[in-house]
């Protein structure tokens, strides 16, 4: 091979190595951006409240993340919502004195019908004691309610 051809080949190899290196850098930058976006732009938000008063003061009811019909006796409240899908749930314990207001706009599901809601994975250990309800109010048509009357725990899903 002549020196001219060897120089051209070395030049070609240098350009190829440079392009491969730049491609590798580009791939790494894209991967870093994807990983960062997963951590920085999480669309799921959750919060906890000791009682109904603290819940109201947080203004999450006004923002629409917690339904306005949570009973006033609610305590140990945990809410989680997904900003992208506009869905979420609210778990809480309650007083039996709020049974009437708790069930307003809901009807009990027949046990033989399919269940239209999914319970959050960390919700209630013993699901055998659950009674399931769905909303009969047009503006709350996607709401469901799960209640364990023994433990006085409830979960609204929307």
C-alpha positions as CSV (number, residue, x, y, z in Angstrom):
1,X,0.0,0.0,0.0
2,X,1.2,3.4,-0.8
3,X,1.7,6.1,1.8
4,X,-1.2,8.1,0.3
5,X,-3.6,5.1,0.7
6,X,-2.4,4.4,4.2
7,X,-3.0,8.1,5.2
8,X,-6.5,7.9,3.7
9,X,-7.2,4.7,5.6
10,X,-5.9,6.2,8.9
11,X,-8.0,9.3,8.3
12,X,-11.1,7.2,7.6
13,X,-10.4,5.1,10.8
14,X,-10.0,8.2,12.8
15,X,-13.3,9.7,11.5
16,X,-15.0,6.4,12.2
17,X,-13.7,6.2,15.7
18,X,-14.7,9.8,16.3
19,X,-18.2,9.1,15.0
20,X,-18.6,6.0,17.1
21,X,-17.4,7.9,20.2
22,X,-19.9,10.7,19.5
23,X,-22.7,8.1,19.1
24,X,-21.8,6.5,22.4
25,X,-21.8,9.9,24.1
26,X,-25.2,10.7,22.5
27,X,-26.6,7.3,23.7
28,X,-25.3,8.0,27.3
29,X,-26.8,11.5,27.3
30,X,-30.2,10.1,26.2
31,X,-30.1,7.3,28.9
32,X,-29.2,9.8,31.6
33,X,-32.1,12.1,30.5
34,X,-34.5,9.2,30.6
35,X,-33.4,8.1,34.1
36,X,-33.6,11.7,35.4
37,X,-37.0,12.2,33.9
38,X,-38.3,9.1,35.7
39,X,-37.2,10.5,39.1
40,X,-37.8,14.2,38.5
41,X,-41.1,14.1,36.8
42,X,-43.0,11.6,38.8
43,X,-46.7,12.0,38.1
44,X,-47.8,10.1,41.2
45,X,-48.1,12.2,44.4
46,X,-49.1,11.0,47.8
47,X,-49.6,12.6,51.2
48,X,-50.9,11.7,54.7
49,X,-53.1,13.6,57.2
50,X,-53.9,12.9,60.8
51,X,-57.5,14.0,60.6
52,X,-60.2,15.7,58.5
53,X,-59.2,19.2,59.7
54,X,-55.7,18.8,58.5
55,X,-57.0,17.4,55.2
56,X,-59.2,20.4,54.6
57,X,-56.4,22.8,55.6
58,X,-54.2,21.2,52.9
59,X,-56.7,22.2,50.2
60,X,-56.4,18.9,48.4
61,X,-60.2,18.7,48.4
62,X,-60.4,22.1,46.7
63,X,-57.9,20.9,44.2
64,X,-60.0,17.9,43.4
65,X,-57.5,15.2,44.6
66,X,-59.7,14.1,47.5
67,X,-63.5,13.7,47.1
68,X,-65.6,16.3,49.0
69,X,-67.7,13.5,50.7
70,X,-64.9,12.2,53.0
71,X,-66.6,11.9,56.4
72,X,-65.6,14.5,59.1
73,X,-64.6,11.7,61.5
74,X,-61.9,10.6,59.0
75,X,-58.4,10.1,60.5
76,X,-55.2,8.4,59.5
77,X,-55.9,9.6,56.0
78,X,-53.6,8.6,53.1
79,X,-54.2,9.9,49.6
80,X,-52.4,9.1,46.4
81,X,-53.2,10.5,42.9
82,X,-51.7,10.3,39.5
83,X,-51.6,13.6,37.7
84,X,-51.3,12.0,34.2
85,X,-54.3,9.7,34.5
86,X,-56.4,11.8,36.9
87,X,-57.0,8.8,39.1
88,X,-56.2,7.9,42.7
89,X,-57.4,6.7,46.0
90,X,-58.0,7.9,49.6
91,X,-57.7,5.5,52.6
92,X,-58.8,6.4,56.1
93,X,-60.4,5.2,59.3
94,X,-63.7,6.6,60.4
95,X,-66.3,6.6,63.1
96,X,-69.5,4.4,62.8
97,X,-71.5,7.6,63.5
98,X,-70.6,8.7,59.9
99,X,-72.0,5.5,58.3
100,X,-74.9,7.4,56.7
101,X,-72.8,10.2,55.2
102,X,-70.1,7.7,54.2
103,X,-72.6,5.8,52.0
104,X,-74.4,8.8,50.5
105,X,-74.4,8.4,46.7
106,X,-73.1,4.8,46.8
107,X,-74.9,1.5,46.5
108,X,-73.6,-1.9,47.6
109,X,-72.4,-4.3,44.9
110,X,-73.9,-7.7,44.6
111,X,-71.1,-10.2,45.5
112,X,-71.7,-12.1,42.3
113,X,-71.0,-9.1,40.0
114,X,-67.5,-8.2,38.8
115,X,-65.7,-5.7,41.0
116,X,-65.1,-2.4,39.2
117,X,-62.3,-1.1,41.3
118,X,-58.8,-2.1,42.2
119,X,-57.6,-1.9,45.7
120,X,-54.2,-0.2,46.3
121,X,-51.7,-3.0,47.0
122,X,-50.9,-1.8,50.5
123,X,-54.6,-1.5,51.5
124,X,-56.2,-3.8,54.2
125,X,-54.5,-7.1,54.8
126,X,-57.8,-9.0,55.2
127,X,-59.9,-8.4,52.1
128,X,-62.4,-11.1,53.1
129,X,-64.3,-8.6,55.3
130,X,-64.7,-5.9,52.6
131,X,-68.0,-4.6,51.3
132,X,-67.8,-2.9,48.0
133,X,-69.9,0.0,46.8
134,X,-70.0,2.1,43.6
135,X,-71.3,5.6,43.2
136,X,-74.7,6.3,41.8
137,X,-74.1,10.0,41.3
138,X,-73.4,11.0,37.7
139,X,-70.6,13.4,38.6
140,X,-68.9,10.6,40.6
141,X,-69.5,7.7,38.2
142,X,-66.0,6.3,38.4
143,X,-65.8,6.3,42.2
144,X,-65.9,3.1,44.2
145,X,-65.8,2.6,47.9
146,X,-64.4,-0.4,49.9
147,X,-65.2,-0.7,53.6
148,X,-64.1,-3.0,56.3
149,X,-66.8,-2.4,59.0
150,X,-64.9,-4.4,61.6
151,X,-61.8,-2.2,61.4
152,X,-63.7,0.9,60.3
153,X,-61.3,1.4,57.4
154,X,-62.5,2.7,54.0
155,X,-60.9,3.4,50.7
156,X,-62.3,5.6,47.9
157,X,-61.0,4.8,44.4
158,X,-61.4,7.2,41.5
